[in-house]
Amino acid sequence: MSSENQLQTDDPQGAGPRHVAIIMDGNGRWAKNQGKLRISGHKAGVKSVRRAVSFAVSNKLDALTLYAFSSENWNRPQQEVLALMELFVWALDSEVKSLHKHNVRLKIIGDISRFNARLQERIRRAEELTQQNNGLTLNIAANYGGRWDIIHGVRKIAERVQEGLLRPDQIEEETLSPYLCLNELAPVDLVIRTGGEHRISNFLLWQVAYAEFWFTETLWPDFDEQVFEGALNAFAQRERRFGGAAPGGA
């Protein structure tokens, strides 16, 4: 199997991204601008998810990873968190058949143990239904944090060291990578963040090491095919060197 660096440097210059990750930001501000409750913004955001997935399928992306609920989002008002959980259940129930019909494989990444049993069962069913599909892989990051992801992987390695299966001086990047989320997919090529913010917010800290970043003022419920196309066009203009020198440069 190709290494992570090989996967990245084999990408032809100017080609489109294989794996796009999106930090979906701005639902609350969108709702406030509309004079509506925050949950209305989240519901509108589900429609944007549908558009983004359709665009990803049409443009033959290998993977689309969406940051839906971070491990820090539990700090939001309880009523909003409960409404988000119900919306998550509803979205799984209403969208999974369509995803399956379009050959999309759904994966939920993150620590789902904190979710209630009803939601965990919906997740299990949705993943099971779509697990044999070989089109777009749609990853929904739910109760996910990049630091949690890395610590979870480090604990797995520590267990191997404790069992005498691995020496500390044998630990390399390739040792940790298999224990992280998305390890079976092509590396993230492009990270999009909506809503005008310019930070990573604990999202895929390891996986976006060589990704390009693209920021837009567009609030997530207004994110459409044209904005997504703009991000891909911007990506195509980037010169990706992965630490090497520019062609003909020093």
C-alpha positions in Angstrom: 0.0 0.0 0.0 1.2 3.5 -0.7 2.4 5.6 2.2 0.7 8.9 3.1 3.4 11.0 1.4 3.2 8.9 -1.7 -0.5 9.3 -1.9 -0.1 13.1 -1.7 2.8 13.6 -4.0 1.4 11.3 -6.6 -1.4 13.8 -7.2 -0.9 15.5 -10.5 -0.3 19.3 -10.4 -3.4 21.2 -10.9 -5.7 18.2 -10.4 -8.8 18.5 -8.3 -8.9 17.4 -4.7 -9.7 13.8 -3.9 -10.7 14.4 -0.3 -12.4 17.6 0.9 -13.1 18.4 4.5 -15.5 21.2 5.5 -15.9 23.1 8.8 -19.6 24.0 8.6 -19.9 27.3 10.4 -22.5 30.0 10.6 -25.8 28.3 11.2 -26.5 30.3 14.4 -25.6 33.6 12.8 -27.7 32.8 9.7 -30.7 32.1 12.0 -30.1 35.4 13.9 -30.0 37.3 10.7 -33.3 35.8 9.7 -34.8 36.6 13.1 -35.3 32.9 13.8 -34.2 30.4 16.5 -30.8 28.8 16.2 -32.2 25.4 15.5 -33.7 26.9 12.3 -30.2 27.6 11.2 -29.2 24.0 11.8 -32.2 22.7 9.9 -31.2 25.0 7.0 -27.7 23.7 7.3 -29.0 20.1 6.6 -30.1 21.3 3.2 -26.6 22.6 2.6 -25.2 19.2 3.5 -27.5 17.7 0.9 -26.2 20.1 -1.7 -22.6 19.5 -0.8 -22.9 15.8 -1.0 -24.7 15.9 -4.3 -21.9 18.2 -5.6 -19.2 15.9 -4.3 -20.8 12.9 -6.0 -21.2 14.8 -9.3 -17.6 15.9 -9.2 -16.4 12.3 -8.3 -14.6 13.2 -5.1 -13.3 10.1 -3.2 -14.3 11.5 0.2 -16.1 14.4 1.9 -15.7 14.9 5.6 -18.1 17.3 7.4 -17.5 18.7 10.9 -21.0 18.4 12.3 -20.6 18.4 16.1 -17.3 18.9 17.9 -16.5 17.6 21.4 -16.6 21.2 22.6 -20.2 21.7 21.3 -21.5 20.0 24.5 -20.8 23.3 26.1 -23.7 24.9 24.2 -27.1 25.5 25.9 -28.7 22.1 26.8 -31.8 22.9 24.7 -29.8 23.5 21.6 -27.7 20.3 22.1 -30.9 18.2 22.6 -32.4 19.8 19.4 -29.2 19.0 17.5 -29.4 15.4 18.6 -33.0 15.1 17.4 -32.0 16.7 14.2 -29.2 14.3 13.8 -31.6 11.3 14.2 -34.0 12.9 11.8 -31.3 13.5 9.2 -30.0 9.9 9.4 -33.5 8.5 9.0 -34.4 10.8 6.1 -31.2 10.8 4.1 -29.7 7.4 4.4 -31.8 5.7 1.7 -30.9 8.5 -0.7 -27.2 8.1 0.2 -27.4 4.4 -0.4 -29.2 4.9 -3.7 -26.3 7.1 -4.9 -23.7 4.5 -3.8 -22.4 6.7 -0.9 -20.7 5.1 2.0 -21.5 6.8 5.3 -19.1 6.8 8.2 -19.5 8.6 11.5 -16.2 9.5 13.1 -15.8 10.6 16.7 -16.6 9.2 20.1 -20.3 8.2 19.7 -20.4 6.6 23.1 -21.7 9.8 24.6 -24.8 9.8 22.4 -28.0 8.2 23.6 -28.8 4.6 22.6 -31.4 5.6 20.1 -28.9 7.8 18.1 -26.2 5.2 18.4 -28.5 2.6 16.9 -29.4 4.9 14.0 -25.7 5.4 13.3 -25.1 1.7 13.3 -27.9 1.0 11.0 -26.9 3.8 8.5 -23.3 2.6 8.4 -24.3 -1.0 8.0 -26.7 -0.2 5.1 -24.1 1.7 3.1 -20.9 -0.1 4.1 -20.6 -2.0 0.8 -21.0 1.1 -1.4 -17.9 2.1 -3.3 -18.7 5.7 -4.5 -18.2 8.8 -2.3 -17.2 8.1 1.3 -19.1 10.6 3.4 -17.6 11.1 6.9 -19.7 12.9 9.5 -17.5 14.1 12.4 -19.8 13.9 15.4 -18.5 14.4 19.0 -15.2 14.6 17.3 -12.0 16.5 18.3 -8.6 16.3 16.7 -6.9 16.1 20.1 -9.2 13.3 21.1 -8.4 11.4 17.9 -4.6 11.6 18.5 -4.9 10.7 22.2 -7.1 7.7 21.4 -4.5 6.5 18.9 -1.6 7.1 21.4 -3.5 5.0 24.0 -3.7 2.1 21.5 0.1 2.3 20.9 0.7 2.5 24.6 -1.2 -0.8 25.0 1.1 -2.4 22.4 4.2 -1.1 24.3 2.8 -2.4 27.6 2.2 -5.8 26.0 5.8 -5.9 24.8 4.8 -5.9 21.1 6.4 -2.5 20.4 9.5 -0.6 21.7 9.2 3.1 22.2 12.1 3.7 19.8 10.1 1.9 17.1 7.2 4.5 17.2 7.1 6.5 13.9 4.4 8.4 12.1 3.4 5.2 10.4 2.8 3.6 13.8 0.2 6.1 14.8 -1.6 6.7 11.5 -3.5 3.4 11.4 -5.1 4.2 14.8 -6.5 7.6 13.6 -9.9 8.3 12.0 -9.9 8.3 8.2 -6.7 6.2 8.1 -8.0 4.1 5.2 -8.8 7.1 3.0 -6.7 9.4 0.8 -5.3 12.3 2.9 -7.3 15.5 3.1 -6.4 17.8 0.2 -8.6 20.8 0.9 -10.2 22.2 4.0 -13.1 24.6 3.6 -14.4 26.8 6.4 -17.5 28.8 6.0 -18.8 31.7 8.1 -15.8 34.0 7.9 -13.7 32.4 10.7 -10.0 31.5 10.1 -9.2 28.8 12.5 -9.1 25.0 12.5 -11.2 24.5 15.7 -9.6 21.1 16.7 -10.6 19.5 13.4 -8.5 16.7 11.9 -5.3 18.0 13.4 -3.2 15.2 12.1 -5.0 14.6 8.8 -4.8 18.1 7.4 -1.0 18.5 7.8 -0.5 19.0 4.1 -4.0 20.3 3.1 -4.8 23.5 1.4 -7.2 25.9 3.3 -9.9 28.0 1.8 -12.1 30.4 3.8 -15.3 32.0 2.8 -17.6 34.6 4.4 -20.6 32.6 3.2 -22.6 31.2 6.2 -23.1 27.5 6.0 -26.9 27.5 5.1 -26.0 29.7 2.1 -23.2 27.4 0.9 -24.2 26.1 -2.5 -22.7 24.5 -5.6 -21.3 27.8 -6.9 -19.4 28.5 -3.6 -18.1 24.8 -3.6 -17.0 25.3 -7.2 -15.1 28.4 -6.3 -13.2 26.5 -3.6 -12.2 23.8 -6.1 -11.2 26.4 -8.7 -9.0 28.1 -6.0 -7.5 24.7 -5.1 -6.6 24.1 -8.8 -4.5 27.3 -8.8 -2.5 26.3 -5.7 1.1 25.0 -6.1 1.4 22.1 -3.7 5.0 21.3 -2.9 4.8 19.2 0.3 7.9 20.8 1.7 9.8 20.7 -1.6 11.1 23.6 -3.7 9.1 25.2 -6.4 9.9 24.0 -9.9 12.9 26.0 -11.1 13.2 27.6 -7.7 15.8 27.5 -5.0 
